[in-house]
Amino acid sequence: MNTFDAFVKPNKKNDGANKAVDTAPLLATIAAALRRERDRAGLSLTELARRAGIAKSTLSQLESGVGNPSVETLWALGVALGVPFSRLVEPPPASVRVIRAGEGPRVRSEHADFTATLLAAGSAHARRDVYVMELEPGDVRVAEPHTPRSVEHIVVAAGRMRVGPESDLVELGPGDYATFPGDAPHRYEALAPGTFAVLVMEHP
């Protein structure tokens, strides 16, 4: 268990520096999720560790907010708990959430040159529509509220854009991700020529 990289290290193209990254928020998220899901399943530390095939001391460390888990360890714990991997690493929800390029909960594999960065966990009860958006500066696309409880996810591929509910707009650049409620008035505004993004809409 020595391949955990809690958050993507800052992208040198973005800030020109290789700064230390605070892993505490994700470790705290994992710790809380493990305790919550283990209590829900009615499992002891010993039993969960046995089912996941890891040492009890390792599980105890993770539930205390310390340790160095790999994607394999977290995946095994998710299987043993009967929950998706994403439930163990996704932070508490917010009305509008942004993940900047070079950030986000990132976990490496022990056995391959593979890294996974979770942007959003999907719902088992939602339909997902995927769109490619091409925007140019000028007129702003103002969208009326969609169906109740709908959610939008956007990843910017090129250019820059301002997006989100009218009351909580955010600016995004290449690689940035944002999610926000789609059941309130919102807008999409290009801030640079050739803006290009992928939009995923979830509808209950």
DOMIVEX-91486 format. One record per residue (C-alpha): residue number from 1; residue in three letters; y, x, z; chain. Coordinates in Angstrom, 2 decimals, decimal comma. Last residue first. Example, Ala and Ser with C-alpha at 12.3 -4.5 7.8 and 13.67 -1.06 7.14 Angstrom:
ATOM     i    aa         v         u         w   ch
ATOM     2   Ser     -1,06     13,67      7,14    A
ATOM     1   Ala     -4,50     12,30      7,80    A
END
This chain:
ATOM     i    aa         v         u         w   ch
ATOM   204   Pro     11,21    -34,23    -12,60    A
ATOM   203   His     13,23    -32,37    -15,25    A
ATOM   202   Glu     13,49    -28,58    -15,44    A
ATOM   201   Met     15,76    -26,99    -18,03    A
ATOM   200   Val     15,19    -23,40    -19,15    A
ATOM   199   Leu     18,10    -21,74    -20,96    A
ATOM   198   Val     17,88    -18,42    -22,78    A
ATOM   197   Ala     21,16    -16,71    -23,58    A
ATOM   196   Phe     23,22    -15,22    -26,41    A
ATOM   195   Thr     26,91    -14,38    -26,45    A
ATOM   194   Gly     27,90    -12,97    -29,83    A
ATOM   193   Pro     31,59    -12,71    -29,06    A
ATOM   192   Ala     32,54    -12,43    -25,38    A
ATOM   191   Leu     33,55    -14,89    -22,66    A
ATOM   190   Ala     31,35    -17,75    -23,83    A
ATOM   189   Glu     31,68    -20,93    -21,76    A
ATOM   188   Tyr     28,85    -23,20    -20,61    A
ATOM   187   Arg     29,81    -26,08    -18,34    A
ATOM   186   His     28,59    -28,36    -15,58    A
ATOM   185   Pro     28,88    -31,96    -14,36    A
ATOM   184   Ala     26,16    -32,62    -11,75    A
ATOM   183   Asp     22,47    -33,39    -12,24    A
ATOM   182   Gly     21,71    -29,96    -13,70    A
ATOM   181   Pro     21,64    -28,26    -10,32    A
ATOM   180   Phe     22,03    -24,46    -10,55    A
ATOM   179   Thr     20,12    -21,33    -11,51    A
ATOM   178   Ala     21,51    -17,97    -12,52    A
ATOM   177   Tyr     20,11    -14,83    -14,12    A
ATOM   176   Asp     21,91    -11,68    -15,25    A
ATOM   175   Gly     20,23     -9,47    -17,87    A
ATOM   174   Pro     23,34     -9,20    -20,04    A
ATOM   173   Gly     26,41    -10,56    -18,22    A
ATOM   172   Leu     27,07    -13,62    -16,08    A
ATOM   171   Glu     30,21    -15,20    -14,65    A
ATOM   170   Val     29,81    -17,95    -12,06    A
ATOM   169   Leu     31,25    -21,48    -11,77    A
ATOM   168   Asp     30,96    -23,39     -8,49    A
ATOM   167   Ser     32,94    -26,65     -8,56    A
ATOM   166   Glu     32,52    -27,31    -12,28    A
ATOM   165   Pro     28,80    -26,73    -11,89    A
ATOM   164   Gly     27,51    -23,62    -13,63    A
ATOM   163   Val     28,42    -21,21    -16,39    A
ATOM   162   Arg     30,85    -18,51    -17,45    A
ATOM   161   Met     29,46    -16,27    -20,17    A
ATOM   160   Arg     29,14    -12,67    -21,26    A
ATOM   159   Gly     27,62    -10,98    -24,30    A
ATOM   158   Ala     23,89    -10,47    -24,79    A
ATOM   157   Ala     20,59    -11,61    -23,25    A
ATOM   156   Val     21,90    -13,89    -20,50    A
ATOM   155   Val     19,20    -15,59    -18,42    A
ATOM   154   Ile     19,82    -19,24    -17,49    A
ATOM   153   His     17,88    -21,66    -15,28    A
ATOM   152   Glu     18,87    -25,33    -15,03    A
ATOM   151   Val     17,61    -27,88    -12,51    A
ATOM   150   Ser     17,08    -31,65    -12,77    A
ATOM   149   Arg     16,99    -33,54     -9,47    A
ATOM   148   Pro     18,52    -36,70    -10,98    A
ATOM   147   Thr     18,61    -36,79    -14,82    A
ATOM   146   His     21,37    -34,82    -16,52    A
ATOM   145   Pro     24,99    -34,75    -15,44    A
ATOM   144   Glu     27,48    -34,48    -18,34    A
ATOM   143   Ala     27,81    -31,15    -20,07    A
ATOM   142   Val     31,08    -29,37    -20,93    A
ATOM   141   Arg     30,74    -26,84    -23,76    A
ATOM   140   Val     33,98    -24,85    -23,77    A
ATOM   139   Asp     35,85    -24,32    -27,03    A
ATOM   138   Gly     36,83    -20,77    -27,75    A
ATOM   137   Pro     34,59    -17,76    -27,24    A
ATOM   136   Glu     31,26    -17,90    -29,11    A
ATOM   135   Leu     27,93    -19,21    -27,87    A
ATOM   134   Glu     24,31    -18,97    -29,00    A
ATOM   133   Met     21,82    -20,68    -26,69    A
ATOM   132   Val     18,03    -20,42    -26,96    A
ATOM   131   Tyr     16,33    -23,36    -25,29    A
ATOM   130   Val     13,25    -23,94    -23,13    A
ATOM   129   Asp     12,35    -27,39    -21,79    A
ATOM   128   Arg     10,33    -27,61    -18,59    A
ATOM   127   Arg      8,83    -30,80    -17,19    A
ATOM   126   Ala      8,62    -30,84    -13,41    A
ATOM   125   His      5,95    -31,83    -10,88    A
ATOM   124   Ala      4,25    -28,50    -10,22    A
ATOM   123   Ser      7,64    -26,94     -9,58    A
ATOM   122   Gly      8,51    -23,51    -10,88    A
ATOM   121   Ala      9,31    -20,41     -8,85    A
ATOM   120   Ala     12,42    -18,61     -9,99    A
ATOM   119   Leu     13,51    -15,13    -11,03    A
ATOM   118   Leu     10,53    -13,14     -9,82    A
ATOM   117   Thr     10,56     -9,50    -10,86    A
ATOM   116   Ala      7,16     -8,05    -11,74    A
ATOM   115   Thr      6,52     -4,35    -12,34    A
ATOM   114   Phe      3,68     -2,78    -14,27    A
ATOM   113   Asp      2,75      0,84    -14,92    A
ATOM   112   Ala     -0,79      0,18    -13,75    A
ATOM   111   His     -3,09      0,31    -10,73    A
ATOM   110   Glu     -0,91     -0,02     -7,63    A
ATOM   109   Ser      1,31     -2,65     -9,25    A
ATOM   108   Arg      4,99     -2,86     -8,46    A
ATOM   107   Val      7,03     -5,58     -6,76    A
ATOM   106   Arg     10,61     -6,51     -7,59    A
ATOM   105   Pro     12,67     -9,13     -5,75    A
ATOM   104   Gly     15,93     -9,28     -7,70    A
ATOM   103   Glu     18,51     -6,81     -8,93    A
ATOM   102   Gly     18,97     -4,64    -12,02    A
ATOM   101   Ala     20,66     -7,44    -13,95    A
ATOM   100   Arg     22,28     -9,79    -11,45    A
ATOM    99   Ile     20,36    -12,60     -9,81    A
ATOM    98   Val     22,56    -15,64     -9,23    A
ATOM    97   Arg     21,81    -18,74     -7,14    A
ATOM    96   Val     23,78    -21,96     -7,13    A
ATOM    95   Ser     22,83    -24,68     -4,62    A
ATOM    94   Ala     20,76    -22,22     -2,62    A
ATOM    93   Pro     17,02    -22,00     -2,05    A
ATOM    92   Pro     15,48    -19,72      0,60    A
ATOM    91   Pro     14,29    -16,45     -0,91    A
ATOM    90   Glu     11,22    -16,28     -3,19    A
ATOM    89   Val      8,69    -13,65     -2,15    A
ATOM    88   Leu      5,74    -15,44     -0,54    A
ATOM    87   Arg      6,08    -18,70     -2,45    A
ATOM    86   Ser      6,11    -16,77     -5,73    A
ATOM    85   Phe      2,55    -15,55     -5,22    A
ATOM    84   Pro      1,40    -19,17     -5,43    A
ATOM    83   Val     -0,25    -20,71     -2,34    A
ATOM    82   Gly     -3,87    -21,12     -1,24    A
ATOM    81   Leu     -3,47    -18,89      1,80    A
ATOM    80   Ala     -6,23    -16,46      0,75    A
ATOM    79   Val     -4,93    -16,53     -2,83    A
ATOM    78   Gly     -1,37    -15,81     -1,64    A
ATOM    77   Leu     -2,61    -13,01      0,59    A
ATOM    76   Ala     -4,48    -11,43     -2,31    A
ATOM    75   Trp     -1,35    -11,68     -4,50    A
ATOM    74   Leu      0,74    -10,07     -1,80    A
ATOM    73   Thr     -1,68     -7,16     -1,50    A
ATOM    72   Glu     -2,01     -6,75     -5,28    A
ATOM    71   Val      1,78     -6,84     -5,77    A
ATOM    70   Ser      2,04     -3,96     -3,34    A
ATOM    69   Pro      3,17     -4,29      0,26    A
ATOM    68   Asn      5,15     -1,57      2,10    A
ATOM    67   Gly      5,42     -2,45      5,75    A
ATOM    66   Val      7,99     -4,06      8,01    A
ATOM    65   Gly      9,17     -7,62      8,54    A
ATOM    64   Ser      6,97     -8,38     11,56    A
ATOM    63   Glu      4,68    -10,58      9,47    A
ATOM    62   Leu      4,17     -7,61      7,15    A
ATOM    61   Gln      3,29     -5,33     10,07    A
ATOM    60   Ser      0,73     -7,80     11,42    A
ATOM    59   Leu     -0,82     -8,09      7,98    A
ATOM    58   Thr     -1,23     -4,32      7,77    A
ATOM    57   Ser     -2,67     -4,16     11,30    A
ATOM    56   Lys     -5,21     -6,83     10,35    A
ATOM    55   Ala     -6,38     -4,62      7,51    A
ATOM    54   Ile     -6,67     -6,20      4,07    A
ATOM    53   Gly     -9,43     -8,11      2,29    A
ATOM    52   Ala     -7,40    -11,30      1,87    A
ATOM    51   Arg    -10,00    -13,44      3,64    A
ATOM    50   Arg    -10,40    -10,89      6,43    A
ATOM    49   Ala     -6,65    -10,50      6,90    A
ATOM    48   Leu     -6,28    -14,27      7,07    A
ATOM    47   Glu     -9,05    -14,52      9,65    A
ATOM    46   Thr     -7,72    -11,75     11,89    A
ATOM    45   Leu     -4,13    -13,00     11,80    A
ATOM    44   Ser     -5,38    -16,45     12,75    A
ATOM    43   Leu     -5,47    -19,28     10,23    A
ATOM    42   Gly     -4,24    -22,86     10,65    A
ATOM    41   Ala     -3,25    -23,15      6,98    A
ATOM    40   Arg      0,28    -24,28      7,87    A
ATOM    39   Asp      0,53    -21,55     10,50    A
ATOM    38   Arg     -0,53    -18,95      7,91    A
ATOM    37   Glu      1,97    -20,38      5,41    A
ATOM    36   Arg      4,90    -20,20      7,81    A
ATOM    35   Arg      4,03    -16,76      9,19    A
ATOM    34   Leu      3,52    -15,36      5,71    A
ATOM    33   Ala      6,72    -16,96      4,41    A
ATOM    32   Ala      8,81    -15,63      7,31    A
ATOM    31   Ala      7,51    -12,09      6,83    A
ATOM    30   Ile      7,93    -12,20      3,04    A
ATOM    29   Thr     11,54    -13,39      3,34    A
ATOM    28   Ala     12,28    -10,75      6,00    A
ATOM    27   Leu     10,81     -8,04      3,75    A
ATOM    26   Leu     12,96     -9,39      0,91    A
ATOM    25   Pro     16,15     -9,21      2,95    A
ATOM    24   Ala     15,30     -5,79      4,51    A
ATOM    23   Thr     14,81     -3,86      1,26    A
ATOM    22   Asp     18,39     -2,58      1,11    A
ATOM    21   Val     18,71     -0,43     -2,01    A
ATOM    20   Ala     19,81      3,18     -1,97    A
ATOM    19   Lys     22,23      4,09     -4,73    A
ATOM    18   Asn     21,38      5,72     -8,02    A
ATOM    17   Ala     24,83      5,65     -9,55    A
ATOM    16   Gly     26,26      4,98    -13,01    A
ATOM    15   Asp     27,00      1,35    -12,16    A
ATOM    14   Asn     25,59     -0,78    -14,94    A
ATOM    13   Lys     23,83      1,74    -17,15    A
ATOM    12   Lys     22,38      3,31    -14,04    A
ATOM    11   Asn     20,72      0,02    -13,19    A
ATOM    10   Pro     20,66     -0,34     -9,43    A
ATOM     9   Lys     17,16     -0,09     -8,00    A
ATOM     8   Val     15,17     -3,27     -8,40    A
ATOM     7   Phe     14,51     -4,80     -5,02    A
ATOM     6   Ala     11,53     -4,60     -2,73    A
ATOM     5   Asp      9,88     -1,65     -4,44    A
ATOM     4   Phe      6,36     -1,80     -3,01    A
ATOM     3   Thr      4,03      0,89     -4,31    A
ATOM     2   Asn      2,62      2,42     -1,16    A
ATOM     1   Met      0,00      0,00      0,00    A
END
